[in-house]
Amino acid sequence: MAFHIRLKELRQQQNLTIRKLSEKAGISYSVLNAIENGRTLPSKDVALALAIALRLEDRDALIDLAKNPSEG
């Protein structure tokens, strides 16, 4: 699964807006919007910040999606 698709699923499962998740993760709205719309991939640090903000137990799975987009 592509990073941006998984991210959107996780965000929606927690009833978060893009703006709210960007605030929780400490990244800008425009960057998160570009990531979620598949225009860019996050750095490892941004992927980790998103995983933490989403309170994921398996943070590495989300980070791996960011590192290996062809596996999505």
C-alpha positions as CSV (number, residue, x, y, z in Angstrom):
1,M,0.0,0.0,0.0
2,A,1.3,3.5,-0.8
3,F,2.3,5.7,2.1
4,H,-0.2,8.5,1.3
5,I,-3.1,6.0,1.1
6,R,-2.2,4.4,4.5
7,L,-1.7,7.8,6.1
8,K,-5.1,9.0,5.0
9,E,-6.7,5.8,6.3
10,L,-5.0,6.1,9.7
11,R,-5.9,9.8,9.9
12,Q,-9.6,9.2,9.1
13,Q,-9.8,6.3,11.5
14,Q,-9.0,8.8,14.3
15,N,-11.3,11.4,13.0
16,L,-8.5,13.9,12.5
17,T,-8.4,16.6,9.9
18,I,-5.2,17.2,7.9
19,R,-4.7,20.4,9.9
20,K,-5.2,18.8,13.3
21,L,-2.7,16.0,12.4
22,S,-0.2,18.5,11.2
23,E,-0.4,20.4,14.5
24,K,-0.1,17.1,16.5
25,A,2.9,16.0,14.4
26,G,4.6,19.5,14.4
27,I,4.7,19.8,10.6
28,S,3.1,22.3,8.3
29,Y,-0.3,21.8,6.9
30,S,1.0,22.3,3.3
31,V,3.7,19.7,3.7
32,L,1.2,17.2,5.2
33,N,-1.3,18.0,2.4
34,A,1.3,17.3,-0.2
35,I,2.3,14.0,1.4
36,E,-1.3,12.8,1.8
37,N,-2.1,13.7,-1.8
38,G,0.9,11.7,-3.0
39,R,2.8,14.6,-4.4
40,T,5.8,13.9,-2.1
41,L,7.2,11.4,0.3
42,P,8.0,12.3,3.9
43,S,11.5,12.1,5.3
44,K,12.1,9.4,8.0
45,D,11.8,12.1,10.7
46,V,8.5,13.3,9.3
47,A,7.2,9.8,9.0
48,L,8.2,9.1,12.6
49,A,6.5,12.3,13.8
50,L,3.3,11.3,12.0
51,A,3.5,7.8,13.5
52,I,3.9,9.3,17.0
53,A,1.1,11.8,16.5
54,L,-1.2,8.9,15.3
55,R,-0.1,6.9,18.4
56,L,0.9,3.9,16.3
57,E,2.3,0.9,18.1
58,D,4.1,-0.3,14.9
59,R,5.8,2.9,13.9
60,D,8.4,1.1,11.8
61,A,5.7,-0.1,9.4
62,L,4.7,3.4,8.5
63,I,8.4,4.5,8.2
64,D,9.1,1.6,5.9
65,L,6.3,2.6,3.6
66,A,7.9,6.0,3.3
67,K,11.3,4.5,2.5
68,N,10.0,1.9,0.1
69,P,7.3,3.4,-2.1
70,S,7.6,0.7,-4.7
71,E,6.4,-1.8,-2.2
72,G,3.1,0.1,-1.8
